[in-house]
Amino acid sequence: MRLGALAIVALLVAVFVTGCGSEGCSDNRSSIPLAGFYSMSTGEKISTNMLQIGGVGAPNDSLLLKAGRNVSEVFLPFRHYEPSAKFQITYKFDAEEAPEVIDIVEFTYDAYPYFVSNDCGAMLRYRITGVNHTENILDSVAVVPLDSVVTNVEQEYIRLYFRTDEAAEEPAK
C-alpha cells in the first residue's frame, strides 16, 4: 500500500507543478528601456557603427554596445536598487588622429513593483523622472511614452538625437 500512496502523492505534485506554469505569462519579464538613435537635423532613425555604450558605476562598468556593429538601438538597463543610471557614449571615429569624444546620459527614475498575474507574479516597472546629458555629439534625449513608464513591452522608450552631417552626405547639384 505504501507504494500506491507514494505514487498518488507524486502524481498530485506533478499535476500541481504543471498546473502553475507560465502559459499566461509573456516571455519578456524584464522592464528594460530600449533607446533608438535619431538624427537631430532630420528627425529620422539612423544606424551607426561608431558608438560604444557602457554603464557608468554599474557592476564591472558593463559594456552594452561595442563599436563596429551597425545598430540603430540599444537596451539601457536600469538598476532597481538605485534611483538613477548613468551611461557613457563613446564615439569611435575611423581616423586614428581623431580625438575621443564622450557623452554622458543620466536617467533618474522610480522603480516600483507591478503585479502582472498569478502565473507571472510581479515585475518591476520604472517611471523616468528626469534626464541629464552632455551635448558633445548628443543633442537631446526624449522619453517617448507620455507617462514615462517603462514596462516589459519591447518598444522604444528613449530617443537619442545625435548631431549628424547630412549636408556632407548629399551629392552636389
RAURGI-V595957 format. One record per residue. N is the residue number from 1. RES is the residue in one small letter. PSI is psi as a letter, one per 40 degrees, with the letter a starting at -180 (none if undefined). D_FIRST is the distance of its C-alpha to the first C-alpha in Angstrom with 1 decimal. Layout:
# RAURGI-V595957
N;RES;PSI;D_FIRST / N;RES;PSI;D_FIRST
This chain:
# RAURGI-V595957
1;m;d;0.0 / 2;r;d;3.8 / 3;l;d;5.4 / 4;g;d;5.2 / 5;a;d;6.4 / 6;l;d;8.6 / 7;a;d;10.0 / 8;i;d;10.9 / 9;v;d;12.6 / 10;a;d;14.4 / 11;l;d;15.5 / 12;l;d;16.9 / 13;v;d;18.7 / 14;a;d;20.2 / 15;v;d;21.4 / 16;f;d;22.8 / 17;v;d;24.6 / 18;t;d;26.1 / 19;g;e;27.1 / 20;c;f;29.2 / 21;g;a;31.3 / 22;s;f;35.0 / 23;e;d;35.9 / 24;g;e;38.2 / 25;c;i;39.9 / 26;s;i;42.9 / 27;d;d;42.9 / 28;n;h;45.7 / 29;r;e;44.5 / 30;s;h;47.5 / 31;s;g;50.8 / 32;i;h;53.3 / 33;p;h;56.8 / 34;l;h;58.5 / 35;a;h;62.2 / 36;g;i;64.5 / 37;f;h;67.9 / 38;y;i;71.1 / 39;s;h;74.8 / 40;m;d;76.7 / 41;s;d;79.8 / 42;t;d;78.2 / 43;g;e;74.9 / 44;e;i;73.2 / 45;k;i;70.0 / 46;i;i;70.8 / 47;s;i;69.1 / 48;t;i;70.1 / 49;n;e;69.2 / 50;m;e;71.2 / 51;l;h;68.7 / 52;q;h;66.6 / 53;i;h;64.4 / 54;g;i;62.4 / 55;g;h;61.0 / 56;v;h;63.2 / 57;g;e;61.5 / 58;a;i;58.1 / 59;p;h;55.9 / 60;n;e;57.6 / 61;d;f;60.2 / 62;s;h;58.2 / 63;l;h;60.1 / 64;l;d;59.1 / 65;l;h;61.6 / 66;k;h;63.6 / 67;a;i;67.1 / 68;g;e;67.6 / 69;r;h;65.0 / 70;n;h;66.6 / 71;v;i;64.6 / 72;s;e;65.4 / 73;e;i;62.6 / 74;v;i;60.3 / 75;f;h;57.4 / 76;l;g;58.4 / 77;p;h;55.3 / 78;f;i;55.7 / 79;r;h;54.1 / 80;h;d;52.1 / 81;y;e;53.0 / 82;e;i;56.7 / 83;p;e;59.1 / 84;s;i;60.9 / 85;a;h;60.7 / 86;k;h;63.7 / 87;f;i;64.3 / 88;q;h;67.0 / 89;i;h;68.5 / 90;t;h;70.6 / 91;y;h;72.9 / 92;k;g;73.2 / 93;f;i;76.5 / 94;d;d;77.5 / 95;a;h;80.7 / 96;e;d;80.4 / 97;e;e;83.1 / 98;a;h;81.5 / 99;p;i;80.5 / 100;e;h;76.9 / 101;v;h;76.4 / 102;i;h;73.5 / 103;d;i;72.4 / 104;i;h;69.9 / 105;v;h;67.9 / 106;e;h;66.0 / 107;f;h;63.8 / 108;t;i;62.9 / 109;y;i;60.0 / 110;d;h;57.4 / 111;a;h;53.8 / 112;y;i;51.4 / 113;p;i;47.7 / 114;y;h;47.1 / 115;f;h;43.9 / 116;v;d;43.2 / 117;s;i;40.0 / 118;n;d;36.3 / 119;d;d;35.6 / 120;c;d;38.5 / 121;g;a;38.8 / 122;a;i;42.3 / 123;m;i;44.9 / 124;l;i;48.4 / 125;r;i;51.6 / 126;y;h;55.1 / 127;r;h;58.3 / 128;i;h;61.3 / 129;t;e;63.9 / 130;g;i;66.5 / 131;v;h;67.8 / 132;n;i;70.4 / 133;h;i;71.7 / 134;t;i;74.6 / 135;e;f;76.9 / 136;n;c;78.0 / 137;i;d;76.8 / 138;l;h;74.2 / 139;d;d;76.1 / 140;s;i;73.6 / 141;v;h;69.9 / 142;a;h;68.6 / 143;v;h;65.3 / 144;v;d;64.6 / 145;p;i;62.4 / 146;l;d;64.4 / 147;d;e;61.8 / 148;s;f;61.4 / 149;v;h;57.6 / 150;v;h;55.7 / 151;t;a;52.3 / 152;n;e;49.8 / 153;v;h;51.8 / 154;e;g;53.5 / 155;q;i;57.1 / 156;e;h;60.3 / 157;y;d;60.6 / 158;i;i;63.6 / 159;r;h;66.7 / 160;l;h;68.8 / 161;y;h;72.4 / 162;f;i;74.3 / 163;r;h;78.1 / 164;t;i;78.7 / 165;d;g;82.0 / 166;e;d;81.8 / 167;a;d;85.7 / 168;a;d;85.7 / 169;e;e;83.3 / 170;e;i;85.4 / 171;p;i;87.9 / 172;a;i;91.6 / 173;k;none;93.4
